[in-house]
């Protein structure tokens, strides 16, 4: 959108016609209210941008089918110019073909809406009426009432020269005769009665009269969209006189921001559309007792109450005052509106109230999202970073880890997913019209997908759902449509309602990253492996809860499939999904496991105190989940989880890296992009699904063990050296081989608890020299190492049974480490 500049924002309201309450559509569902239909169709108007057109900004739905529209507003109108003696006022603009059409009402029973004649050629007629009034300096049809006016327009079909007849009717023939010939020709073209003979706007622009006017105006080129293959700087022109540019810069920095941003901040600063309209008496309410009818039949028909005058159309536009917003931002420095992206500074731009902003950054997310000054700074920063995408991709990742401003969420998600290129051309090339077998299932699923949201429940929202889902199905012939894909699509469609191509591109990038092969025709092996790893994650982080759920038979297969198949969009409303996915998109494909565990831990007390049937009932209607707490705990769980503990052989293969040294990079656990590491000789090996299911605790790779033990390998499989750090060790390595094997070579710092004598007949730990040390590490990562896989799995299961958290097994056992030179031999005692 264009900057606000000297314009203002205005609001006007109207009512949509109400529908009967006792009528259902052909699908058996209640009819969609007309206000929701209008709300959905209105959205496309927000995409129409031009310097000489007022910009539509927003539409909101109120009670009793009331709609309020917000748009760019200029106080001085053509009506004001007319009063000053300069020309036109509100005339009867309707073209004859629009009048002849009459009123056509549609409802859900009609399979398709009848095409209306209104279109670009109708606008040409309206333009002709305006030009005529400008030329003669008077209003047309003012002496006729509405019906006579419409009849007169329709009789023009029998007249050869419309211009002469209009001039004679209004007593301005002399003025018309004095007009230049090219102007009269233009009027005749515009006011051609039959639309088939009337020129289109493009054809009209070829008229000679515009050849003299066009050079006076710089041709408008619509700005290139952010995600496009075209150069966004292709039409960039720099002023010749930089000093003049500095003089022209307005000190009103807010006016340089887009209308969309200003309206968003106006709402945050306490702006209330309904209150503004009430203050101007556009909205008037009566006491409820005054609205009661005098007489009421048993069937509900009422009499004796006249129509409320306040429900009639009033096209008055109320100017929205920006005083409250400007006062809220009065302490914001001009520097905040132009942050330097190269500065290695905090995420918050400088401001006179920088201390307050720094304090706001530590507040809960829900409060930050409602803080006007904080959101202004974040919006400006993200706007600049996104305009520099993909060159500033790393900085976008860095700032997204703090938070993502809701207004910039759609584009930011696309940047985090790495969307680039000619997405519109790719989307347009997909056949979304030819019927396919999946169409029926899509039609069934859409009316049940997040229909509490007014935008997604509108007919326009349903149509966009169909196109985006069908485009994904058609463009992925190796995959199939599974129920839940519609829920997965919903967040992307909501954020990019007027940009289906971007919604499709985001969805196409999201699925292979987090749901690789989940939508195969036979996905049972993928789902079963995923759920098994999730079960191991529960045991790793909360063995007490894992033990209880396993004892009562409440396995993830019974509740977690909808969670992961839809990445929680089937169980949470959109406003919670937005906060959840803001963090999810910063993690790798294993982060959803941590979200799942965090959800279970919020329900922990209720789960531990209930049996199987109660747990089933609990999850049939999931209790309220604190999403901010869920996100915070998910990050903590993710940081505690070794990278390879969530290894899945059916996950997306890692992208090749240019580093061929075989040494793993030391990426932070919740890093910028958190990539899945490339496979090396020390990585985890795939094992049969049945073997994986038999193990309670997860396996970790040898390279993870090296990282966690803080050992440095000077070369590939060269002698390691211990990192010099004063911090306490992150983990304890428990070697369960017999003492003779342990002495021959073991990991530095490990303890030896032989498996054969580790536990008593009752399953308790045998007291030994290292029992106290093992207990002291309870709560930290404990890695079980051995040379028999069955023994290490049983030892880990015993510890999990004893409620030891963060137990894992070294994949491949001690043999995996022998070629590395990591094993040490104790010095002989003298």
N, C-alpha and C positions, 0 to 999 in steps of 0.2 A: 504494500500500500504506500501511497504518497505521504509526505510529511503533512502535518496539520496546517502549518504556515498561518495565514491570516483567517482561515476558516474556523468555524466552530462546530460543535456537535449538537444535533437536534434529535428530538424524539417525537413520534406521533403514534397514535394507537387506533385500533379498530377491532371489531368483533368478527370472528368467523361464524358462519351459520351453524347452528347447533343441529345435531342429529338425534333422531328418536332413540331413547334408551333401551327399548325392547326389541330392537331389530339387530340381527346378526348377518354377517357376510356369508358368502357361499362356503367358506371353510369352517363355519360354525362359531367363529370368534366374533366378539363385538366389533362393530364398525370403527374404523380409525377416525378419530375426531378430525374435523376439517382444519382445526388449528394446527394439528401435528402435520397434516399434509402440507399446509402452507409453510410451516417451519422447515420441512425438508426441502421443498422446492425453492425456498428463499435463498438457500446457501449459495447457489450458483451466481446470484447477484453480487455476492461479495468478491467474486473473481473479476468483475468488470471494472477495469481501471483505465482512466484517461484523464489528462490534466484538465479537460473541459467538461468533465462529468463529476457530479457529486458522488462520493463513494459510500456505498452501503457498508455498514460496520457490523451490525448484530440485530438479531430478533429474539425476543423472549416471550414465553407463554405464561399468561396469568390465569386467574380464575375465570370460569364461565366463558371459555373460548376467547378471552381477550388476548390480543397480540400487541406487542410494543416494538416498533422498529426504530433503530438508531442509525443515523446517517450523517454524513458531512452536511453542514448547514451553513448557508450564507444569509446573513440578515437582510441584505438588499436583494429583492427579487424583481422580476420583470413587471410585476404589478406596481412596485414602487417607482420604476422608471416611467410607467404609464401616467402615474399621478403627477410626475414631474414634466409631463408633456413629451416624453421621449418614445414610446410605442405600445408594446403588446400586453395583453392581460390573459387570463385563463379563458380560452375559447372552446368551442366544441371541436376537439381534435379528431374524433373518431372518423376513420375512413368509411365510405359507404358499405364496403363488404363486411366490415365489422358490425355495423348497425344492422345489416340484413341478416346476419347470423343469429342475432337475438341472444337470449340467455340459455346456456346449455348446462344443466346440472348433471354431475356425475356421482356415482356411488360405487360401492364395492361390488355390486351385482353386475356392473358393466365390465366385460372382459378387457376392453381397451377404450381409452378416452377418444372421443371424436376430435379430429384435428381442427383447431380453431384457425380462422383466416388471418388473424392478426400476425404480422411478421414485418420484415424489413420494408416491404412495399407499402404496408399500412403506415409505417413511420414516415415514408416519403410524402404521403398525402398530408400527414400532420405537419410536416415541415413546410409544405406549400401553404397551408392555412396561416402558419406563423409568419412566413415571409410576406404573404398578402397583407396581413395586419400591420407589419412593419412598414410596408410601402405606402399604405393609405392612411396610417396613423389613427385607426379607429378599431373598435371591437366588432366582430361579426356576430350576427344572429341574436343581438341583444333584444330586439323588438319582438322576437318569437319565443313562445314557451317551448319546453323541451320536446313535446310531441310534434309540434309544428316544425321545429328546427330539424328533427330527424326526417320528417316527411319531405321537407324541402331538399335535404341532401340526397335523398333517394330519387327525387324527380330529375336530378341533374343527368341521369342516364339518357334522357331524351333530348339533351341540349348539345349543340355542336361546340359552342365556345363557353366553357365554364367560367373563364375569367371575366368575360363581358357580362354574363348574367349576374355573377356575384357583385360586380362593380355597380350595375344598374340597381340591384336590390338594395344596396347600401349607399347609393347616391354619391359615388366617388369615381364615376366614369372618366371625368376630366383628369383626375390624378393618374389613373391607369394609362391613359393615352399619352401622358407626358413621360412615362417611364422609358428607359432605354430598351431597344428591341431585344437585346440578349437577356434582360431581366424578365420581360414578358414571356419569352420562350422558356425560361427556366420555370416560371410559374405554371405555364401550360403543361410542361412535362410532369411537374409534381402533382398537379390537380387533374390528371387523367383519370376518368371515372373507372374504367375497367382495369383491374390490377394486372391482367395479362399484358396490357399495353403500356402500363406504367413502368418506368425504369427502376432498376434496383439502385441502392445507394452507390455502389461501385460505378454503375453506368452513368449515374447523375454527376459523379465527380469528374467525368470526362468532358462535361459541358464547358464551353469557352469562358463562361462568366467566372469560373474558378481559377482560370489561368492567371488572372490578375491578383487574386486574393491569396493563392497558395504560397507564393514566395514570401509573404509577410509572416508566415508561421513556420516554425521549425517542425518538420514532420515527426510525429510521435512514434517511437519504437518501444514496444512493450519490453520491459527488462527481462533478460534471460533468467530462467528459473535456476535455483541453486543446484539441483541435480540434473545437469544437462551436459551434452557433449560439446555444446557451443561455448566459445570463450565469453565469460561474463564481462570481460573488460574490452570486448571488441568495439563497442560504440562509445567508449570512454573518451571524453574530450576535456582537455585542461584549459583553463582560461589563459589568455595571453598576458593579462595584467594581474599578477598575483596580489599586488598591493590593493587593487580595487576589490579583489575577492575578499580580502581581510576586512575591508570597510563594509562590504555587503553582508558579512556574517551577522546574524541576529544575536542579540544578547538573550533573547528568549529561547533558551536551549530546548525547553519542552516542545515548542512549536516545530522544532526540527525533527522530532520523533514522528513515527508513523501514526496515523489516526487509530489504528488497531491497538497500538501500545498505549496511547493516551487514554483511550476508553477503558482498557484493562486496568490501568493505574487509577483512573477515576472511580471505578467500582471498588478497588481496594481501599481507596481513601474515604470510603463511606458513601459513595454515590448510590442513589436509589431511584430507579426510573419511575416506579409507581408513585413515590413521594413527590417527585418533581411534577408529575402530571396532576396529582391531587392538589398541590399548591397553586397550580394555574387553573384549577377547577375544570380540567379536562376530564378527570375521573371524579364522579360524584356518587356518593353512596347514600342509601336510605337505611333507616333503622329496620331490622328484619320484620318487625310487626307491621310496618307500613307496606310491605310487599305481599302480605297475605291476600288471597282472593276473597271475594264476598260470598261466593257460592262454589261448592265442590261436589262433583258426582263421584259415585263409587269407583268408576273406572279411571279416575284421576283427572278428568276434564274439568277445567276451572273457568269461572266467569267473574266479571266485576272488577278486574284489575287491569287498567290500561297499560300499554307498553311503556316501559321505563325510557324516558327521553335520553338518559345517559348512555343507552346502548346504541343510539343512532350514530352514524358516521360523523366525525368531526376531524377535518383534515388539518387542524391547527398544529403547527410544529413548535414544540417547546424547546428553547435553547438551553442546553445543559451547562450550567455554570462551572467553570474550572477553578474558581477561587479557592475552594476547599483543598483541591489537589495542589495548586500552586503554593498555598500556605504550608501544606504538609512537606513540600519539597524545597522550601525557601532556604534551608541551610545546605543544600547540595551544591557543591562547587561546580563550576563549568568544566573542570578537568574530568569529573565523573562521567560526563557525556562523551568524552573522547579519550578512553583509556589507551595507554601504550601497551601493545601486546608483547613487545620484546622485553619489557622490564621483568626481572626476576623478583616479582613482588607477590604479596598475598593475593588471594582471589578477589579481594575487595578493592575497588578503585579508591583513590584519595577523596576525602570529603571533610568538610568542617565538622561533621558529626561522625568521624571515622571510628571513634571509640564506641559509639552506639552501634555502628554497623558490625564491628568486631564482636560486640556482645551478642548481636542478633544471630551471628553465624553459629553460636553455641546453643541457641535455643532449639526446641523441638521443631521438626520440619513443618508441621502444620501451622506453627506460629510464623516461621520464616516466610511461608508462602502467602501469608496475609499481611506482611509488613511492606508498606508501600515503598519506602526508601530502599530497603534491601532488595526488593524485586526490581526496582528501577535499575540499580547497579548491575544486578545479575542479567537482566534482559539486554542491557546495552553491551555488556561483555560478551555474552553468547552470540548476540547479533553480529558483532565484529568477528568473532572467531569462526562462525559458520560461513560468513562471507569469504573467509580465507581458507575454507575447506577445499581440498584435502590437505593443504600445506600446514594447517594448524591442527591437524587431527590429534596429535599427542597432547596439545594443550586443552583440546576439547575433552579428552579423556580425563585429564587432571582435574579440570573444573567440574566435570560431571560427578566425580567422586565426592565433591562437597555437597552439591545438590543440582537439580536441573529446574530452571524456572518453568512453570507450567505452560506459559505462553510459547516457549521455544521447544517444547518437548518433542513434537513431531519431527522437526528437522534434526534435533539432537540425536534422537534414536536412530534416524537414518544414517547419521555420521558415525555413530558407535557401531552400527552394523556394517559399515564400509560400503554403503550404497554409492555407486558412481556410474557415470556413463549416460548414454541416451536411453533413459528409462521410459520415456514417453513413446519413442519410436518402437521400442521392444514390446511395450504393452499394447500399443495400437495394432501391431502386426499379429497379435494372437486372435484366433477366431473364437469369439465369445457368443456367437449367435447360433451356430449349427447345433441342433439337439444332440445330447449325449446321454447315456444311461444314468449318469449321476444326477441329472437335472431334477428328477423326482425327489431324491433324498435331500438335495439342497433346498428345494421348495418346502419340504417338511420341517427342516431344521431352523431355517431363518426366522420364522415367526416365534420361535422359542428362545432366541439368542439375545440376551441382554435387552429385552423389550421394555424394561422399566425406563430405559433412556429414550427421551423423546426423539432425538435425532435418528437413532438406529431403528426405532419402531415406525418411522415414517415410510410411506411407499417409496420415496426416493432412496431412503436408506436400504430398503429391501432390494431395490433394483441394483444398487451399488454392491451390496453383499453378493448378489448372484453373479455379477460380472467379474468381481475380483476372485471369488472362489472358483468360478468356472475357468478363468484365465490360468489359475494355478494348476487345476486338474489337467487342462489341455496341454499346458507347457511342461508337465512332468509325467510323460506317458509310462515311466517305470514305477510310478507311485499311484496310489488310489485314494479316493475320498473316504475318510473315516469320520464318523460322528465325533464332533469336538473340534473339527477343523474350522467350523464357523465361529466358535468361541475364540479360537486362536487368532482369527482374522479381525475380530471386533476392535481391539485396542488400536490397531494400525488404521482401520477404516475410520474410527472416531476421530483420531488425530489428523487424518489426511482426507477428510470427507470430500473436499473439492479437488483432490489430487489422487485419483484411483491408481495411477501408475506408480506413485510413490508408496501407496499402501501395499500394492502388489510386490514391489521391489523389496520393501522391508520384510514382508512375510516370507518371500523367497530366500532372503538372506538369513532370517531367523531360524527357519526349520532345519536346514542342514547343520547349523551350529549347535542347536540344543536338542533337536529331535531327529537326528540322522537315522534314516531307515525306519522310523516309527510308522510311516505310512506305506510300507510295503503291503502287498496283498496278503502275504503270510508274515505277520510281524511277531508271531508268538515267541520266537527265539530272542528277538530284540527286547521285547517287553519283559520276558522272564529274567534275562540277564540284568536288566535295569532294576527290577524289583529286588533281585537277590543282592545286588550291590547296595541298594537302599537299606535292606534289612541288616547288612553288615555295618552300615553307617550308624544305624540306631544302636547296635551293640557296641560300636566303637565309642560313641559319645555318651550313651546312657544305658549301660548294661542292665541296671535294675529294671528299667522300663522294658527293655528288650526281653529279659527273662520272663516278665509277667505276660507280655503279649504272646510270646511263644507258648507259654504254659496253657493259656486259654484258647490258643489256636486262632488268634486275631492277627492274621498275616497281612502284609501290604497288598496282596492280590485282592483283598476284600474292600479296600478303601482308596488306595493310592494310584490306581490306573487313571482315573479322571484327572488327578492332580498333575501328573507328568505328561499325559497325552495332550493336555491343553495348557500346560505350564501355568496351572492354577487359575486360568481364566474362567473355568467352569464352576469354580467354588467361591470366587471372590467377585464383588462388584468392581466396576471399572475404576472408580477412584482409588481403590486399594491396589488394583493391578498396576496403576501408573506408578505408585510409590515403590511397589515391589520390583517391577521391571526396570525402574531407574537404576537399581542396584544389580539386578540379574544380568543386564546387558554389559556390566563391567566385569563379570566373572566368566569363567570358561564353562564347558558343558557339564562339569560336575557340581556347579553351584546349586542347581535345583535340589540335589540331595540334602544340602545343608538347610535349605528352606523347608523341606519336608520334615527334617528332624526338629527344627525350631518350632514348627506348628505343633508337633506332638508334645514338645516340652511345655508349651503353653497349656496343653490339656492334660499334663502329666498327672496331677493329683486325681483328677476324675477317672483317668484311665486305670491308674493303680488300684483304685478303690472299687472298680467295676469288673463284672465278668463279661463273657462273650456277648450275650444278648444286649446288655446295657451299652457296650461299646458300639455294637451295630446301630442301635438307636441314636447314640451320640453323633455318629458320623452321617446318619441319614439326613440330619439337619445340623450342619456344622455350627458350633457356637461362635460367638463373636471373637475374632482374632485381632489383637493389637498389631497392626502391620508395621508400625515403626519399631516396636520391640522385636517383631519377627525379623525385620531386616537387620537390626543391630546384632541380634544373636546369630543370625545366619552368617554374617561376616566373621564373627568370633569363631564359630564352628569351622568355617572355611579355612581360617588361618591356622587352626589346630590340626587340620586334616592333611597328612602327607599327600603330595600330588598324585602319587601312583596308587593310593589306597582306593581311588574310585575308577581305576582302569577298567575299561570295557572293550572287548575285542570288536564289538559292533558299533563303537563310537566312530565319529568322523575321523579319517586318517589325518594326522597332523601335517601341516603344510611343510614342504621341504625348506630347510634352512641353509644359508650360505656357509655356515660354520661347519667344517668337515673335520674338526679336531677330535670330535667324540667327547669333548668335555662339556658337561651341561652348564648352561648359563645360570648365574645365581639370580633368578627372577624372584622378586618379592611374592609372598603368598597371595596377597590381594593386589596385584600389580596393575599397570595401566591396561593391558589387554589380557593378561592372565592366559597366555597361550598354552595349549596342550603341548608338552615337550615332544620332540622328535624321538623316534625309537633308536636305541643303541644296544650294544651287547649287554649292558647292565640293566636294561629296561625289563618290565614285567613280561612274562610269557603267557600266552593264552592257555587256559586249561578247560576241559570239558565242563559244561554247565552243571552236570550232576555233582562233579567234584567241588565246584564253586558253591553250590547249595549246601554241601555237607560241612562247610567251614563257617563258623559263627563270626570269627574275626576276619577283617580284611588283610590282604597281603600288601606289602610294599616292595618296591624294587630295590636293588642293590645301590643304584645311584641315589635314591632318596635316603637310604641309610647313610651313605657317605656324606651327603649334605647335612643331615641331622646330627651326625657324629662330629661335624665340623672338621672333617679330614680334607686335606688339600692334595690333589693328585697333580704332580708336577708335569706329567705327560700321560699319554694314553696308556693306562695300566702300568704306570711307573710307581715307584715307592712313595707312599703318601706321607705327609707330615701333618702333625696336629696344629690346628689354627690356634694362635695365641690369643685367647680371650679370657677375661676375668669373670665372665658371666657363668652362671650355673649351667650344667649340661641340660640340653633340651629333652633328652631321653635316656632310658636305661636299656642296654642290650642284655638279654638273659639267654645264655647259651645252655641248652638242655642236653648236650652230649655228655657222655661219661667223662670223668675227670682226666683219663689218659688222653683222649682225643683233644680235650680242651687245652692241655699243657703243650701238645704238639703245635698248636697255633690257634689263636683266637683274636677277636676284635679288641683293640685297645680300649680299656675301660669297662669291658663287659664282665658280668658275673656268671658263675657256673652253678646251676641248680640241675643236676642230672634228672632226666625225666623218670627214670626207674624208681627213684626214691623221693620224688618231689611231693607226693600227696599221700595222706593217710587213707585207710579204708573208708573213712567217713567223708573223704573229699576235701579235707582241710590241708593246708600247707604244712609240710613237715618242718619243724623248727631246725634251722641250720645256721651256718655262719652268715649267709646272705639274706635271710628272711627279713631281718629288720630293714636292710637297704631296699629290698623290694617294696616293703610297706611304705617306706619314706618317699618312694617315687609314685605312689598312688595319686592319680590325677594328671601325671605327665605321660608322655608317649613311652610305652614299653614294647620293645621289639623282641619277639621270640625267634631264636636262631637254633637250628639243628641240622641233622643230616637225614632225617626221616620225616617226610611231609606229614604223615599221619600223626606222628608224635607231637610235632609243633602245633598242629591244629587242635589236638586234644588238650595240650597244655594251655593254649590260649583260651579254649572254651571253659576250662576249669577256672581260670582267673576271671573270665567274664561272669561265670556263675557266682563267683565271690564278690561281684560288683566292682571289679577293677575296670575303670574306664581307659580308653585309648590304648587298647591292646591290639597289636598287629603282628603279622608273621612275615619273615623275610622270604620273598619269593625265590625259589631255587635253592634255598638253604645256604649252608656255609660253603658249599662247593662253588656257588656263584662268585664268591669273593676270592677264592684261592688264586686264580690267575692274575689278580690285581696287585698282589703284594701287600695287601692291607693287613693280613694276619700277622700277629706278633707272637714271639716266643719269650716267656719269662726268663730272665737271667738266672743261671744256676746259683744256688745258695752256697757260699763258701764257709 
